Amino acid sequence: MLGNQLKIEAKPIDQPLTEPVDRLYLGGGIYNLNVDEHLKDYARNLDPTKVKEVFLFGTSGSVFTVGKQLTKILDKKHIKVSDDHLYLHGIMPKMGNINAHQKEEVAGFAKETVTE
Ligand SMILES: Cc1cc2nc3c(=O)[nH]c(=O)nc-3n(C[C@H](O)[C@H](O)[C@H](O)COP(=O)(O)O)c2cc1C
């Protein structure tokens, strides 16, 4: 959904970045209070010379976000993390229960971040 709004193809994290990017949109869900280990590994393995700025996004059932854990990893690597992020709560996207307001938030986030 976010990829559509940004008019870019969303790629799974098992595909490493091949070319330098100005903006990397990185995100995922929260599982058992944690960011998925594969997502953390992806962040740990990012090449700081290839990424100018990371925009974080994520979904969770409750109030948790991927922000704290991923920002810690990216800070250590001196990769800039934008203050602008998108965290949606109370949803199970695979079940399609994202609401109209949340869809607007996705669209707003995409619009804001491309014009920054
Ligand atoms: C196995 C499992 C464990 C989860 N654990 C948590 C959790 O500890 N805290 C939370 O807020 N959400 C939790 N969730 C909810 C997910 O973070 C949320 O549904 C997320 O949007 C799922 O994204 P996905 O459908 O792309 O996997 C869990 C979901 C699953 C399937």
The ligand as an SDF file (V2000), in Angstrom:
LIG
                    3D

 31 33  0  0  0  0  0  0  0  0999 V2000
    2.8270  -14.1360   15.9490 C   0  0  0  0  0  0  0  0  0  0  0  0
    2.4520  -12.7070   16.1700 C   0  0  0  0  0  0  0  0  0  0  0  0
    2.9170  -12.0360   17.3040 C   0  0  0  0  0  0  0  0  0  0  0  0
    2.5750  -10.7010   17.5230 C   0  0  0  0  0  0  0  0  0  0  0  0
    3.0300  -10.0560   18.6370 N   0  0  0  0  0  0  0  0  0  0  0  0
    2.6990   -8.7540   18.8320 C   0  0  0  0  0  0  0  0  0  0  0  0
    3.1690   -8.0550   19.9860 C   0  0  0  0  0  0  0  0  0  0  0  0
    3.8620   -8.5680   20.8340 O   0  0  0  0  0  0  0  0  0  0  0  0
    2.8000   -6.7620   20.1290 N   0  0  0  0  0  0  0  0  0  0  0  0
    2.0120   -6.1150   19.2190 C   0  0  0  0  0  0  0  0  0  0  0  0
    1.7260   -4.9440   19.4010 O   0  0  0  0  0  0  0  0  0  0  0  0
    1.5650   -6.7500   18.1190 N   0  0  0  0  0  0  0  0  0  0  0  0
    1.8850   -8.0520   17.9110 C   0  0  0  0  0  0  0  0  0  0  0  0
    1.4350   -8.6910   16.7890 N   0  0  0  0  0  0  0  0  0  0  0  0
    0.6400   -7.9500   15.8240 C   0  0  0  0  0  0  0  0  0  0  0  0
    1.4860   -7.5540   14.6580 C   0  0  0  0  0  0  0  0  0  0  0  0
    2.5430   -6.6810   14.9930 O   0  0  0  0  0  0  0  0  0  0  0  0
    0.5750   -6.8310   13.6710 C   0  0  0  0  0  0  0  0  0  0  0  0
   -0.5420   -7.5970   13.4210 O   0  0  0  0  0  0  0  0  0  0  0  0
    1.2810   -6.5630   12.4030 C   0  0  0  0  0  0  0  0  0  0  0  0
    0.5320   -5.5760   11.7650 O   0  0  0  0  0  0  0  0  0  0  0  0
    1.3860   -7.8200   11.5320 C   0  0  0  0  0  0  0  0  0  0  0  0
    1.9230   -7.4880   10.2940 O   0  0  0  0  0  0  0  0  0  0  0  0
    1.9490   -8.5870    9.1320 P   0  0  0  0  0  0  0  0  0  0  0  0
    0.5200   -9.0030    8.9220 O   0  0  0  0  0  0  0  0  0  0  0  0
    2.5460   -7.8460    7.9810 O   0  0  0  0  0  0  0  0  0  0  0  0
    2.8000   -9.7220    9.6280 O   0  0  0  0  0  0  0  0  0  0  0  0
    1.7480  -10.0130   16.5590 C   0  0  0  0  0  0  0  0  0  0  0  0
    1.3060  -10.6920   15.4200 C   0  0  0  0  0  0  0  0  0  0  0  0
    1.6320  -12.0140   15.2130 C   0  0  0  0  0  0  0  0  0  0  0  0
    1.1260  -12.7010   13.9700 C   0  0  0  0  0  0  0  0  0  0  0  0
  1  2  1  0
  2  3  1  0
  2 30  2  0
  3  4  2  0
  4  5  1  0
  4 28  1  0
  5  6  2  0
  6  7  1  0
  6 13  1  0
  7  8  2  0
  7  9  1  0
  9 10  1  0
 10 11  2  0
 10 12  1  0
 12 13  2  0
 13 14  1  0
 14 15  1  0
 14 28  1  0
 15 16  1  0
 16 17  1  0
 16 18  1  0
 18 19  1  0
 18 20  1  0
 20 21  1  0
 20 22  1  0
 22 23  1  0
 23 24  1  0
 24 25  2  0
 24 26  1  0
 24 27  1  0
 28 29  2  0
 29 30  1  0
 30 31  1  0
M  END
$$$$
